[in-house]
Amino acid sequence: PPKNNANYAWLQHMISKLSQNGKMACILANGSLDSSGVEHTIRTQMVEADLVDCIISLPSNLFYTVAIPCSIWIINRKKKQKGYTLFIDARNIGKMVTKTLREFSKTDIHKIADCYHNYLNNLDYKDEIDFCKKASIEDIKSNNYALTPGTYIEVEKENFNIEDKQK
């Protein structure tokens, strides 16, 4: 990993400590999802090794000391959904409780957790517009190994009239 950014050094260190059945979650800045250079090479190897179980994009202002949006990487050496990665976009979930802090309700947390558990256990999992998508390694490969959920999750198309926008 590059010396000027510890994201991938941290990921590699944590992966090296996992047992053959190990699973971990790591929170990183969103820039790590689609970085270039050596980080791209490492990310490619992680995807090809089928280690990336799930990526969850979080909204900004979710942590007291960090205002930028982050992502949770779930890495699993013994994935149940081999050859696939789940992408969850939770950037529009939660509500601002102060000018600088967003909180998730219990309902918000359950929505994310239930989606992941349903995906893992093949229980009524369905891709959901603006929220989640199960993508194959081939899908990820065709997108240059980017792990940004917005690359895979279908967004609802807004119907608007161009004349209304110009007013």
N, C-alpha and C positions, 0 to 999 in steps of 0.2 A: 504493500500500500504506500501511497505517497506520504512523505514526511510532514507535509503541511496540512493534512486532514486525517484525523484518527478514526473516522467512521468505519472504514473497511478493515483497519487494523483491529478495532474492537470486535467487529463481526467475526473476523477470522479467529481471533483469540477465543471468543465464546464458543464458536463451532468446534474448535480443537478440544474443548473441555467436555463436549457432549459425549455421552455413551452412544453405543450403536442404536439404542432406542430413545435417545435424548431429544428433547424439545425445548426451545427457548423463545423468549420474546424480547425484543430490543427496540427502544424508541430512538429514532434518528431524525435529523432534519430532512425535509423533503428533497433537498438537493441530492441526496444519496441515491434516490430512485432512478435517476437518469443522468448520472455523471459520466464523464468521458475518460479517456486515457487508461491508466492502470486500473482505476476503479471499474471501468467498463469491462475490462478483461476479467477481473475478479467476480463481478456480478454475473457475467456470462458463464463462468465456471460453476457458480452457485446454482444457477438455473439449470444448466446441463446436468449437474449432479442431482437434480430434483430435490433440493433442500428447502426451497422457498414454498412454504405451505400457504401463507396468507400475508397480504399487505393491507393495512388499514390506514387510510389517510384521516388525520385528525384536523380539527379546525384550529385557527389561531387563538391565542389568549386562553388556552386550556390549562396552562400551568402558571403558577405565581411568578416565576422568574424567567419564563420564556414566552415571548409574544408571537413568535413565528409558528406557522403550522408544522406539524411533525407527522411522522408515520410510525406505526408499529409493524415491525418485521417479525413474523412468526416463522421460525426455522425449525424443521423437523427431520430428523434422520430416518424416521419410520412413518412416512406419510401414509394415510389411508387412501387418499385420492392421488395415486401415483400418476405422474405426467401432467398434473394440473396445479394451478395456483389460484386461490380465491382473492379477488380484489374487492375491497369494501371502501366506499367513499363516504366518510362520516363528517365531511367538512361543513355540511349545512345542518348538522344536528346540534342540539344544545341551545342554551340561551344565555345571553350576556346578563350577568347579575350585578356587575359594576362596569365602569367604562373600560376596565382592563382585564376582566376575568369572565370567562365563559364556563358554565357548568353543564354536565350531562345529568339528566334526571334518571331515575331508576328505569323508566321506560326506554330511554335512549340507550342505556347500557345493555338492557335485555335485548333490544332490537339488534345490536351489533353481535352480542354473544350468541343469541339464538341463530342468527344467520350463519355464523362460523360453525356452531355445533351441528346444525342441520346439514351443512355442507360436508362436514367430516363424516357424519353418520348416515348420509343419504336419506335424510328424513325431510321430505317435502321441500327440499332445496330447489329454488327457481331463481334464475337471474332476475334482477329487479332494476328497471329503468331508474337512473339517477342514484343507485345505491350499491349494487353488487353484480359481479360477473365472475364466472368460473372460466378461466382461460387455460388453454393447453400450452405446453412448452413450445409447440410449433407456432402458436399465436404470438407468444412472447418473442421467439426468435425472429418472426417476421416484422416485429416492431423494434428491432435492433436491441433486444434485451432490456428495454425500458420497463421499469416496474411501477410506473405512475398509474394509479387506478383509472384516472380520466382517459387514458389511452384505450382502455378496454370496455369500460362501463358505458352503456348506451345512455344518452341524455335525451330527455323529452324535448321534442322539437316545439318551439313556441310558434304559434300562428300569429303573425302580425302583418299589418298592411304597411308597405313602405311609405305610403303617403301620410299615415298617422305618425310615423317616426320623424318625418320632416317638419311637422308642425311645431 
